[in-house]
Amino acid sequence: MRRLALTLLAVAGGVALAIGPASPAHAHATLESSVPAGSSVLDSAPTDIILDFDESVTAEAGGIRLIDASGAEIALGQPEQGDDATMLITPVPEIPDGPYVVAWQVVSQDGHPAAGAFTFQVGRGEVVDTRDLLASVLSGQAGDEAVGQLGTFTRLLTYVGIALGLGGAVFVVAIWPSASTRWSARRLVWFGWGLLLIGTIGTLLISGPYLTGRALDSALDPDVLRSVADARVIQMAAVRLVLVLLALPLLLRLGRGLSANAQLFGVVLGELVLGTMALAGHSGSGRWSAAGVVLDATHLGAMAVWLGGLALLVVMLVVTPAPVAPDEVLEDESEPAVARELAGGTVGAAAAPVDDRVEAVERFSSVGFVCVVALVVTGVAQTWRVLPGGLDDLTGTEYGRTLLVKLVFVAVLVGLGWFSRRLVRRRRFGQPLWRSVATEVVVAVVVLAVTAVLTGTSPAQATAQSRTVTATMVQGDLLADVSVIPARVGPNDLHLTFSPPGGTLNAIKEATARITLPSRTDIGAIPVELVPAGPNHYIASGVQVPFGGDWTLEVVATTAEDATVRLSTTVDIAE
């Protein structure tokens, strides 16, 4: 009862920690508007570049860049916060007429980097096609691939460390207390503590180049570290490092037993560690962000207790004789060695009392079942929270597809857990149970690896914002390629490229366009203002699309031979 009271108190403390700092936001910052607007043509050069995002952002020096048509970068000042934390402003020096690319790299409220770019033109001369320049700038913002891989690896170390360190400690203190007297069990808990320490330090080091898009050799650059010091992922990692070090005295006393006060201190430290993990990721962003942090902390805690306990069981059931139920009495008592080896036990190994081991395995079976239920419930709730598009987001975004992979392995893990629980209920404690539990541990490591990848992937809200819908229209010998960005309700940019017979030698003289929504007869046609952007290339910026659905795009073009050609296609606009 005392342990139960301590656990409930710790959970209450974790919930209070989770609810307190959370605030509404969206997962990964998305640019909502800018001055100048993307693809706009200005009569005079802007004096400032203003970027307005859908959540609070921070940017270091160089977070906003301006590139001319030759690819040369124009020096800008330090971005400053605007009227609120969602806006960044940087002054622009005098620039001549011509096309430009604005590139931005910021840190989202959830501690992850966000980047993008758009074009604009100064002067009403011929509009220059800047698509190649824009693509080059965007590719340069992808960041160092090695940094991303190391970031995933440090997250994996952290998750495994939490499972073995926190979950293992819960196992030896509350589920199988006599296991704490064995070095094999304590060694696994120590190993988890070490992985958690290394993973946390790795997160602190890798976050600088990860958040700024720099190369790996900038990890120890003081300027880079100072520029991202306010990022939530850095702050939470620093707090977690202190908590991990504070747990060291508890580990040193683990073999001699922990007092009630020491146990209380330990569970509070554990809950705080879970809180730092939840607050540093996607959980602190998006709709119902406070609930998201609570769900993530609960999910991570259930994972730690379950997987840490499984790992300890694998070790303990190998180094001690397998538990023998009281009703499993051998008829021939002249073979004590067989009794000690029953179901694969190690002959001659010192063992805890049989009843103690049986009771511990059965107790963990019940605890594991509760953990699995908590994992399923919190996982479903969290999926609903970060993927409002449902099945479309699961299959149509990188985050959703990665989540599907995780769900498949989790389903396998739950099935193995059900089989292990069935073995326990049938009191088959030997090699069958060990093999089942060992298989669970292997699959669990795969789940943690996929989770580490998932944590660094933007949820559907962000990835869907940057999607591009393309289509090709054909009428006679005339082809027209169209792309709509981001193909969502709100402002959109449209690019239209014609391919008439003879190519640029037969230029399109004029083109007009409009969009209609056949499913809404109450909405009339919305005109699309096309601006020439090069030979047979037109653009339209800021086209306001009020509703999602399959919109019909109609284009009327006048060819060099003064022939009028009408083309149409369907454009899928998401909510």
C-alpha positions in Angstrom: 0.0 0.0 0.0 2.8 2.4 0.8 4.4 1.8 -2.6 1.0 2.3 -4.3 0.5 5.6 -2.4 4.0 6.8 -3.5 3.3 5.9 -7.1 -0.1 7.7 -7.1 1.6 10.8 -5.5 4.3 10.7 -8.2 1.7 10.4 -11.0 -0.1 13.4 -9.6 3.1 15.3 -9.5 3.9 14.4 -13.1 0.4 15.5 -14.2 0.8 18.8 -12.4 4.2 19.3 -14.1 2.8 18.5 -17.5 -0.2 20.8 -17.3 1.6 23.8 -15.9 3.9 24.9 -18.7 1.9 23.7 -21.7 0.3 26.2 -24.1 -1.6 26.0 -27.3 0.5 25.8 -30.5 0.9 23.9 -33.7 3.4 21.2 -34.4 6.4 22.8 -36.1 6.0 26.4 -37.1 4.4 27.2 -40.4 4.7 30.5 -42.2 1.2 32.1 -42.4 2.0 35.4 -44.2 4.9 37.6 -45.2 5.9 41.0 -46.3 6.6 41.0 -49.2 4.2 38.2 -50.1 5.5 35.1 -51.9 5.6 35.4 -55.7 4.6 39.1 -55.5 5.9 41.8 -57.9 6.6 45.1 -56.1 6.9 48.6 -57.6 9.6 49.5 -55.1 12.0 47.6 -52.9 10.9 46.6 -49.4 12.5 48.2 -46.3 11.8 45.2 -44.1 11.1 41.5 -44.4 8.3 40.5 -42.1 7.5 36.8 -41.5 4.4 35.9 -39.4 4.1 32.3 -38.2 1.3 30.3 -36.7 3.2 29.9 -33.4 6.0 31.4 -31.4 9.4 31.1 -33.1 13.0 32.2 -32.5 15.8 32.8 -35.0 19.5 33.3 -34.7 21.6 35.8 -36.8 21.2 34.7 -40.4 17.9 33.0 -39.7 16.4 35.2 -42.5 18.4 35.4 -45.7 18.0 37.4 -48.9 19.4 36.0 -52.2 19.5 37.8 -55.5 19.2 36.2 -59.0 22.9 35.4 -59.2 22.8 33.4 -56.0 24.7 36.0 -54.0 23.5 36.6 -50.4 22.6 40.2 -49.4 23.7 41.0 -45.8 20.7 41.4 -43.4 20.6 42.3 -39.7 19.6 40.1 -36.8 15.9 39.1 -36.9 13.9 40.8 -34.2 10.5 39.9 -32.6 7.6 41.9 -33.9 4.4 42.7 -32.1 4.2 39.2 -30.7 6.4 36.1 -30.6 5.0 34.7 -33.8 6.5 37.6 -35.9 10.1 38.1 -37.1 11.3 41.4 -38.7 14.6 42.2 -40.3 15.6 45.4 -42.1 16.6 45.3 -45.8 19.2 47.6 -47.3 18.7 49.3 -50.6 18.4 46.7 -53.4 18.1 47.1 -57.2 15.2 45.9 -59.3 15.1 42.2 -60.0 14.1 38.8 -58.6 15.0 37.7 -55.0 14.6 34.7 -52.8 13.8 35.0 -49.1 15.0 32.0 -47.1 14.2 31.4 -43.4 15.3 29.0 -40.7 13.6 29.2 -37.3 13.1 27.1 -34.2 9.5 26.2 -33.5 7.8 26.3 -30.1 8.1 22.5 -29.9 11.9 22.7 -30.2 12.2 21.5 -33.8 13.7 23.5 -36.7 11.5 24.8 -39.5 12.7 26.3 -42.7 11.3 27.5 -46.1 11.8 30.0 -48.9 9.7 32.1 -51.3 10.4 34.5 -54.1 9.4 38.1 -55.0 10.4 40.6 -57.6 11.2 44.3 -57.4 10.2 46.4 -60.5 7.5 45.9 -63.2 9.9 44.7 -65.9 9.9 41.3 -67.3 9.1 38.7 -64.6 12.1 36.3 -64.3 11.6 32.6 -63.8 13.2 31.9 -60.4 12.2 28.3 -59.8 15.7 26.9 -60.3 17.1 29.4 -57.8 14.4 28.7 -55.3 15.0 24.9 -55.6 18.7 25.4 -55.1 18.1 27.5 -51.9 15.6 25.0 -50.5 18.0 22.1 -51.1 20.7 24.0 -49.2 18.5 24.3 -46.2 18.1 20.5 -45.8 20.9 20.5 -43.2 23.6 17.9 -42.6 22.3 14.4 -42.9 24.8 13.1 -40.3 23.3 15.6 -37.8 19.8 14.2 -38.3 21.1 10.6 -38.0 22.9 11.4 -34.8 19.9 13.2 -33.4 17.8 10.0 -34.0 20.5 7.9 -32.4 20.7 10.1 -29.2 16.9 9.9 -28.9 17.1 6.1 -29.2 19.7 6.0 -26.4 17.5 8.2 -24.3 14.4 6.0 -24.7 16.3 2.8 -24.0 17.9 4.5 -21.0 14.5 5.5 -19.6 13.2 2.0 -20.1 16.2 0.3 -18.4 17.0 3.0 -15.8 13.6 4.1 -14.7 11.5 1.0 -15.6 14.2 -1.3 -14.3 14.4 0.6 -11.0 10.6 0.3 -10.6 10.9 -3.4 -11.2 13.6 -4.1 -8.6 12.1 -1.8 -6.0 8.3 -2.4 -6.3 7.8 -5.6 -8.3 10.7 -8.0 -7.4 12.4 -6.5 -4.4 14.8 -9.4 -3.8 16.2 -8.8 -7.3 17.9 -5.7 -6.0 20.4 -7.9 -4.1 21.6 -9.3 -7.4 24.4 -7.6 -9.3 23.0 -8.8 -12.7 19.8 -6.8 -12.1 21.5 -3.7 -10.7 24.0 -3.8 -13.6 21.1 -3.5 -16.1 19.7 -0.5 -14.2 23.1 1.1 -14.1 23.5 0.5 -17.8 20.1 2.2 -18.4 21.3 5.2 -16.3 24.4 5.4 -18.4 22.5 5.4 -21.7 20.2 8.1 -20.4 23.1 10.2 -19.4 24.9 9.8 -22.7 21.7 10.4 -24.7 20.9 13.6 -22.8 24.5 14.9 -23.2 24.3 14.0 -26.9 21.0 15.9 -27.3 22.6 19.0 -25.8 25.6 18.7 -28.2 23.6 17.9 -31.4 20.8 20.4 -30.9 23.0 23.4 -32.0 23.7 22.2 -35.6 20.3 20.4 -35.8 18.3 23.6 -35.0 20.4 25.9 -37.1 21.0 23.6 -40.1 24.7 23.7 -39.7 27.3 21.0 -40.1 28.3 18.6 -37.3 31.6 20.4 -36.7 29.6 23.3 -35.3 28.4 21.3 -32.3 30.9 22.8 -29.9 30.8 26.3 -31.4 29.9 28.7 -28.5 28.1 31.1 -30.8 25.9 28.3 -32.1 25.1 27.1 -28.6 24.2 30.6 -27.4 22.0 31.1 -30.4 19.8 28.2 -29.5 20.0 28.4 -25.7 16.3 29.5 -25.5 15.0 26.5 -27.5 12.8 24.3 -25.3 14.5 21.1 -26.4 17.8 22.5 -25.0 16.3 23.7 -21.8 14.5 20.4 -21.1 17.7 18.4 -21.9 19.6 20.6 -19.4 17.0 20.0 -16.7 17.1 16.3 -17.5 20.8 16.1 -17.1 20.6 17.6 -13.6 17.9 15.1 -12.7 19.9 12.1 -14.0 22.9 13.2 -11.9 20.7 13.6 -8.9 19.6 10.0 -9.2 23.2 8.7 -8.8 23.1 8.4 -5.0 19.9 6.3 -5.2 21.6 3.9 -7.6 24.5 3.6 -5.2 22.1 2.5 -2.4 19.9 0.3 -4.6 21.6 -3.0 -3.5 21.2 -2.1 0.2 17.5 -1.1 -0.1 15.9 2.3 -0.3 14.0 4.0 2.5 10.5 5.3 2.0 11.8 8.8 1.6 14.4 7.7 -0.9 11.7 5.8 -2.9 9.6 9.0 -2.9 12.6 11.0 -4.1 13.2 8.5 -6.8 9.7 8.4 -8.2 9.6 12.2 -8.2 12.8 12.3 -10.2 11.5 9.8 -12.6 8.3 11.7 -13.2 10.3 14.9 -13.7 12.4 13.1 -16.3 9.3 12.0 -18.1 8.0 15.5 -18.0 11.1 16.9 -19.7 10.8 14.4 -22.5 7.1 15.2 -23.0 7.6 19.0 -23.0 10.5 18.8 -25.4 8.6 17.1 -28.2 5.4 17.3 -30.3 3.3 16.8 -27.2 3.7 20.5 -26.1 2.3 21.7 -29.4 -0.9 21.3 -31.4 -4.5 21.2 -30.3 -5.1 20.3 -26.7 -1.4 20.7 -25.9 -1.7 20.4 -22.1 -3.5 17.1 -22.6 -0.9 16.1 -25.1 1.9 16.5 -22.5 0.0 14.4 -20.0 -0.7 11.7 -22.6 2.9 11.6 -23.7 4.3 11.4 -20.1 1.9 8.6 -19.3 2.7 6.8 -22.5 6.4 7.1 -21.9 6.0 6.0 -18.2 4.0 2.9 -19.1 6.6 2.1 -21.8 9.4 2.3 -19.3 7.8 0.1 -16.7 6.7 -2.5 -19.2 9.9 -2.7 -21.3 12.3 -2.2 -18.3 10.5 -5.0 -16.5 10.7 -7.3 -19.5 14.5 -6.7 -19.8 15.0 -7.5 -16.1 12.9 -10.6 -16.4 15.1 -11.8 -19.3 18.1 -11.4 -17.2 16.7 -12.8 -13.9 15.1 -15.8 -15.5 18.4 -16.8 -17.1 20.7 -16.4 -14.1 18.3 -18.1 -11.7 16.3 -21.3 -11.9 13.0 -20.7 -13.6 10.1 -20.2 -11.2 8.4 -23.4 -10.1 4.8 -23.1 -9.1 3.8 -24.7 -5.8 1.7 -27.3 -7.5 4.5 -28.4 -9.9 6.0 -31.1 -7.6 8.2 -33.7 -9.2 7.2 -37.3 -8.5 10.8 -38.5 -8.4 12.5 -36.5 -5.6 15.7 -38.4 -6.2 16.6 -36.0 -9.1 17.2 -32.6 -7.4 19.3 -31.4 -10.4 16.3 -31.9 -12.7 14.2 -29.9 -10.3 16.8 -27.1 -10.4 16.9 -27.2 -14.2 13.1 -27.3 -14.6 12.2 -25.4 -17.7 15.7 -24.3 -18.4 16.9 -23.0 -15.1 20.7 -22.8 -14.4 22.0 -25.6 -12.3 23.5 -24.6 -9.0 22.7 -20.9 -9.4 21.7 -19.1 -6.2 18.0 -18.3 -6.3 15.4 -16.3 -4.5 12.7 -18.4 -2.8 10.5 -20.2 -5.3 7.3 -18.5 -4.0 9.0 -15.1 -4.3 9.9 -15.6 -7.9 6.5 -17.0 -8.8 4.8 -14.1 -7.0 7.1 -11.6 -8.8 6.4 -13.0 -12.3 2.7 -13.0 -11.6 2.8 -9.5 -10.2 4.7 -8.2 -13.2 2.2 -9.9 -15.5 -0.6 -7.8 -14.0 1.4 -4.6 -14.0 2.4 -5.3 -17.6 -1.2 -5.7 -18.6 -2.1 -2.3 -17.1 0.9 -0.7 -18.9 -0.3 -2.2 -22.2 -3.8 -0.8 -21.7 -2.3 2.6 -20.9 0.0 2.5 -23.9 -2.9 1.7 -26.3 -5.3 4.3 -24.8 -2.7 7.1 -24.7 -1.3 6.2 -28.1 -4.8 6.3 -29.8 -5.6 9.6 -28.1 -2.2 11.1 -29.1 -2.7 10.0 -32.7 -6.1 11.6 -32.8 -4.6 14.8 -31.4 -1.7 15.3 -33.8 -3.4 13.8 -36.9 -6.7 15.6 -37.3 -7.0 14.4 -40.9 -7.4 10.8 -39.7 -6.6 8.1 -42.3 -5.6 10.7 -44.9 -2.8 11.9 -42.6 -1.7 8.4 -41.8 -1.1 7.5 -45.4 -0.5 10.9 -46.9 2.3 12.3 -44.7 5.8 11.0 -43.7 4.8 11.3 -40.1 1.7 9.2 -40.6 3.5 6.5 -42.5 6.2 6.3 -39.9 3.5 6.1 -37.3 1.9 3.2 -39.2 5.2 1.3 -39.1 5.3 1.8 -35.3 1.7 0.7 -34.9 2.5 -2.6 -36.7 5.4 -3.4 -34.4 3.4 -2.3 -31.3 0.6 -4.7 -32.4 3.2 -7.5 -32.6 4.5 -6.5 -29.2 1.0 -6.5 -27.7 0.4 -10.0 -29.2 3.6 -11.3 -27.7 2.6 -9.7 -24.3 -0.7 -11.5 -24.5 1.1 -14.8 -25.2 3.5 -14.3 -22.2 0.6 -13.4 -19.9 -1.2 -16.6 -21.0 1.9 -18.6 -20.1 2.0 -17.0 -16.7 -1.7 -17.8 -16.1 -1.1 -21.4 -17.1 2.0 -21.3 -14.7 4.4 -22.3 -17.5 7.4 -20.3 -16.1 10.3 -21.9 -17.8 12.0 -21.7 -21.2 8.7 -20.9 -23.1 8.2 -17.8 -20.9 11.8 -16.8 -21.2 11.8 -17.1 -25.0 8.5 -15.1 -25.3 9.8 -12.3 -23.0 13.1 -12.2 -24.9 11.3 -11.8 -28.2 9.2 -9.0 -26.7 12.4 -7.2 -25.7 13.8 -7.5 -29.3 10.6 -6.1 -30.8 10.5 -3.4 -28.2 13.9 -2.1 -29.3 12.6 -1.9 -32.8 9.6 0.1 -31.5 11.9 2.5 -29.7 14.0 3.0 -32.8 10.9 3.8 -34.9 9.8 6.2 -32.1 13.2 8.0 -32.2 12.6 8.6 -35.9 9.0 9.6 -35.4 10.0 12.2 -32.7 12.2 14.0 -35.3 9.5 14.0 -38.0 7.0 16.8 -38.4 3.3 15.8 -37.8 0.7 16.2 -40.5 -0.2 19.8 -39.7 3.2 21.0 -40.8 4.0 18.6 -43.7 0.6 19.0 -45.2 1.1 22.8 -45.3 4.0 22.5 -47.7 2.5 20.0 -50.2 2.3 20.8 -53.9 -0.5 19.6 -56.2 0.4 19.3 -59.8 -1.5 18.5 -63.0 -1.1 18.5 -66.7 -3.8 19.9 -69.0 -4.0 19.0 -72.7 -6.1 20.5 -75.5 -5.1 19.6 -79.0 -1.4 20.3 -79.5 -1.2 22.6 -76.4 0.0 21.3 -73.0 -0.1 23.2 -69.8 1.5 22.2 -66.5 0.0 23.6 -63.3 1.3 23.5 -59.7 -0.6 24.8 -56.7 1.2 25.5 -53.4 0.3 24.6 -50.6 -3.1 23.4 -52.0 -4.9 24.1 -48.8 -7.7 26.4 -47.7 -6.4 30.0 -47.6 -3.8 31.8 -49.8 -2.2 29.7 -52.5 0.4 30.3 -55.2 -0.2 28.9 -58.7 2.4 28.3 -61.4 1.2 27.7 -65.0 3.6 26.7 -67.8 2.5 26.2 -71.4 4.2 24.0 -73.9 2.8 25.0 -77.4 4.1 23.4 -80.6 7.4 24.9 -81.3 8.1 25.8 -77.6 9.1 29.3 -76.8 9.2 30.3 -80.5 5.4 30.2 -80.4 4.7 32.2 -77.2 1.2 32.3 -75.6 -0.1 35.9 -76.1 -2.5 35.9 -73.2 -3.9 33.7 -70.5 -6.8 34.0 -68.0 -7.9 31.6 -65.3 -10.6 31.0 -62.8 -11.5 28.3 -60.2 -15.0 26.9 -59.3 -16.2 24.3 -56.8 -18.8 22.1 -58.5 -20.1 20.7 -55.2 -21.0 24.3 -54.0 -23.4 25.9 -56.4 -23.8 28.9 -54.1 -20.1 29.9 -54.8 -19.5 31.6 -58.0 -16.3 31.4 -60.1 -13.2 32.9 -58.4 -10.9 34.8 -60.8 -7.2 34.0 -60.8 -5.0 36.9 -61.7 -2.1 35.5 -63.8 1.1 37.5 -64.1 3.7 36.7 -66.9 6.8 35.2 -65.3 8.8 34.3 -68.4 8.3 32.7 -71.8 5.0 30.8 -71.6 5.1 30.9 -67.8 2.5 32.6 -65.6 2.2 32.9 -61.8 -0.7 33.9 -59.5 0.1 34.7 -55.8 -2.2 34.7 -52.9 -5.2 33.1 -54.5 -7.7 32.8 -51.7 -9.5 29.4 -51.7 -12.3 29.5 -49.1 -13.2 25.8 -48.9 -11.6 22.4 -49.3 -12.6 20.0 -52.0 -12.1 19.2 -55.7 -11.9 22.6 -57.4 -12.0 23.0 -61.2 -9.3 25.2 -62.7 -10.2 26.6 -66.1 -7.6 28.3 -68.2 -8.2 30.2 -71.4 -5.1 30.8 -73.5 -4.6 32.9 -76.7 -1.9 31.3 -78.9 0.5 33.0 -81.3 -1.9 32.2 -84.1 -4.7 34.1 -82.2 -6.5 30.8 -81.5 -8.4 30.6 -78.2 -7.8 27.3 -76.3 -9.7 26.3 -73.2 -8.1 23.9 -70.8 -9.3 22.6 -67.4 -8.3 20.2 -64.6 -9.2 19.3 -61.1 -7.2 20.6 -58.1 -7.6 18.9 -54.7 -7.6 21.6 -52.0 -7.2 20.2 -48.4 -8.8 21.7 -45.3 
